[in-house]
Amino acid sequence: MSARFEGAVLPVDRANVDTDQMVPAYLMNGVDSSGVGPHLFRGMSGGPELLAAHPDATIVVARENFGCGSSREHAVWALVQRGFRAVIAPSFARIFEENAYLNGVAPIVVDAARIDALLEAPTLALDLEQQRLTSARGEDVTFALDPLRKYFLLEGGYLEFMAAKRGPIRDWLRKVGETTSY
């Protein structure tokens, strides 16, 4: 993931958006990430219409406790498949936040007092390296990221980071295997 990017906002003006609202369980056909993007927000009243009204959105702005509910990773997979790169909210359900980091979606926590203005912004610019977002009006908002998780986000998420290490790990294992007897 690039350290800096700008995107249109999908304003989800509600709290406690749960994973079943993001991808209803009856629409999940498997345990892999394929094919869930078209089902994003199908379980949320007005969700499909909201997406249709903001077809170019790449940044979700929502109220507190985003991603609550079950621990399924399908919700983040659907966001990724629809092109979302960040979710901004005052708080996240713990498992959703972990799944976001794993899959390269930046979970940005900002103060609840800032959300109204961010929900109204047509676009936002994010700088993950500097941990700052800027509204179209030029208002800067800082946020904090765990340093290790920030590193993983900049590498595309933890899963992408680990996938890039497969070759070196295999090479090391071959080398160690040649010199180690069991």
C-alpha positions as CSV (number, residue, x, y, z in Angstrom):
1,M,0.0,0.0,0.0
2,S,1.3,3.4,-0.8
3,A,2.0,5.6,2.2
4,R,-0.1,8.4,0.7
5,F,-3.4,8.2,-1.1
6,E,-6.5,10.2,-1.7
7,G,-10.0,8.8,-2.1
8,A,-13.6,9.5,-2.2
9,V,-15.6,8.9,1.1
10,L,-18.3,6.4,1.7
11,P,-20.2,8.1,4.6
12,V,-21.7,5.4,6.8
13,D,-23.4,7.6,9.3
14,R,-24.2,4.9,11.9
15,A,-22.6,3.2,14.9
16,N,-22.3,-0.5,15.5
17,V,-22.1,-1.6,11.8
18,D,-21.6,-5.3,12.3
19,T,-20.0,-7.9,10.0
20,D,-23.4,-9.4,9.2
21,Q,-24.5,-6.0,7.9
22,M,-21.4,-5.9,5.8
23,V,-21.7,-9.4,4.4
24,P,-24.7,-11.4,5.5
25,A,-23.9,-15.0,6.5
26,Y,-26.4,-16.4,4.0
27,L,-24.4,-14.9,1.1
28,M,-21.0,-16.5,2.1
29,N,-20.4,-19.5,-0.1
30,G,-17.0,-20.5,1.2
31,V,-14.1,-19.9,3.4
32,D,-11.9,-18.0,0.9
33,S,-11.9,-14.4,-0.1
34,S,-13.3,-14.8,-3.6
35,G,-16.7,-13.4,-4.6
36,V,-17.7,-11.5,-1.5
37,G,-17.2,-7.9,-2.8
38,P,-20.5,-7.7,-4.6
39,H,-22.3,-8.5,-1.3
40,L,-20.8,-5.6,0.7
41,F,-23.3,-3.8,2.9
42,R,-26.2,-6.0,1.6
43,G,-27.3,-6.7,5.1
44,M,-27.4,-3.0,6.1
45,S,-30.6,-1.1,5.5
46,G,-29.8,1.3,2.6
47,G,-26.4,-0.2,2.1
48,P,-26.6,-1.1,-1.6
49,E,-28.0,2.3,-2.3
50,L,-25.3,4.0,-0.4
51,L,-22.6,2.2,-2.4
52,A,-24.4,3.0,-5.6
53,A,-24.5,6.7,-4.7
54,H,-20.7,6.6,-4.1
55,P,-19.3,4.3,-6.7
56,D,-15.7,5.7,-6.6
57,A,-15.4,5.6,-2.8
58,T,-12.2,4.1,-1.4
59,I,-12.4,5.3,2.2
60,V,-15.2,4.4,4.6
61,V,-16.1,6.9,7.4
62,A,-18.4,5.6,10.1
63,R,-19.3,6.0,13.7
64,E,-18.1,3.9,16.7
65,N,-17.7,0.2,17.0
66,F,-17.3,-0.5,13.3
67,G,-17.0,-4.2,12.5
68,C,-18.7,-5.6,15.6
69,G,-20.5,-8.9,15.5
70,S,-19.0,-12.2,14.4
71,S,-15.3,-12.6,13.8
72,R,-15.6,-13.5,10.1
73,E,-12.9,-12.1,7.8
74,H,-15.3,-11.9,4.9
75,A,-16.3,-8.3,5.8
76,V,-12.7,-7.1,5.3
77,W,-12.4,-9.2,2.1
78,A,-15.5,-7.5,0.7
79,L,-14.0,-4.1,1.5
80,V,-10.8,-5.0,-0.3
81,Q,-12.6,-6.4,-3.3
82,R,-14.6,-3.2,-3.6
83,G,-11.4,-1.1,-3.6
84,F,-11.6,0.3,-0.1
85,R,-8.2,1.1,1.4
86,A,-9.1,2.6,4.8
87,V,-11.9,2.8,7.3
88,I,-12.1,5.8,9.7
89,A,-14.1,5.5,12.9
90,P,-13.8,6.4,16.6
91,S,-13.5,2.7,17.4
92,F,-13.4,-0.7,15.9
93,A,-14.3,-4.2,17.1
94,R,-11.0,-5.8,18.0
95,I,-11.2,-8.8,15.6
96,F,-12.3,-6.6,12.7
97,E,-9.4,-4.3,13.3
98,E,-7.0,-7.2,13.3
99,N,-8.5,-8.6,10.1
100,A,-8.2,-5.1,8.5
101,Y,-4.4,-5.0,9.3
102,L,-4.0,-8.5,8.0
103,N,-5.6,-7.7,4.7
104,G,-4.1,-4.2,4.1
105,V,-7.1,-2.0,5.0
106,A,-6.0,0.8,7.3
107,P,-8.2,1.0,10.4
108,I,-7.9,4.7,11.3
109,V,-9.1,5.7,14.8
110,V,-10.1,9.4,15.2
111,D,-11.9,11.3,17.9
112,A,-15.7,11.0,17.8
113,A,-15.9,14.8,17.7
114,R,-14.2,14.8,14.3
115,I,-16.5,12.3,12.6
116,D,-19.3,14.7,11.6
117,A,-16.9,16.8,9.5
118,L,-15.3,13.7,8.0
119,L,-18.7,12.2,7.1
120,E,-19.4,15.3,5.1
121,A,-16.1,15.4,3.3
122,P,-16.3,14.3,-0.4
123,T,-12.7,13.2,-0.4
124,L,-9.9,12.6,2.1
125,A,-6.1,12.4,1.7
126,L,-4.3,9.9,4.0
127,D,-0.7,9.8,4.8
128,L,0.0,6.6,6.7
129,E,3.7,7.4,7.2
130,Q,3.0,10.7,8.8
131,Q,-0.2,9.4,10.4
132,R,-2.3,12.3,9.1
133,L,-5.5,12.7,7.1
134,T,-6.5,15.9,5.3
135,S,-10.0,16.9,4.3
136,A,-10.9,18.6,1.1
137,R,-11.1,21.8,3.2
138,G,-7.5,21.4,4.3
139,E,-8.3,20.4,7.9
140,D,-5.6,18.0,9.2
141,V,-6.4,15.2,11.6
142,T,-3.6,13.2,13.2
143,F,-4.0,9.5,14.2
144,A,-1.9,6.9,15.8
145,L,-0.9,3.5,14.3
146,D,1.0,0.8,16.1
147,P,4.5,1.0,14.5
148,L,4.7,-2.7,13.6
149,R,1.2,-2.7,12.1
150,K,1.9,0.5,10.3
151,Y,4.9,-1.3,8.7
152,F,2.7,-4.2,7.6
153,L,0.1,-1.8,6.2
154,L,2.8,-0.1,4.1
155,E,3.7,-3.5,2.8
156,G,0.1,-4.2,1.8
157,G,-1.0,-5.9,5.0
158,Y,0.5,-8.7,7.1
159,L,-0.6,-11.4,4.7
160,E,1.1,-9.7,1.7
161,F,4.2,-9.0,3.9
162,M,4.4,-12.7,4.8
163,A,3.7,-13.8,1.2
164,A,6.7,-11.7,0.1
165,K,8.9,-13.6,2.6
166,R,8.1,-17.1,1.2
167,G,11.1,-17.3,-1.1
168,P,13.7,-16.1,1.4
169,I,12.2,-18.4,4.1
170,R,12.4,-21.4,1.7
171,D,15.9,-20.6,0.8
172,W,16.9,-20.3,4.4
173,L,15.2,-23.7,5.2
174,R,17.1,-25.3,2.3
175,K,20.3,-23.9,3.6
176,V,19.7,-24.9,7.2
177,G,18.6,-28.4,6.0
178,E,21.8,-28.9,4.1
179,T,23.9,-28.1,7.2
180,T,21.8,-29.6,9.9
181,S,21.4,-33.4,10.5
182,Y,18.4,-34.6,12.5
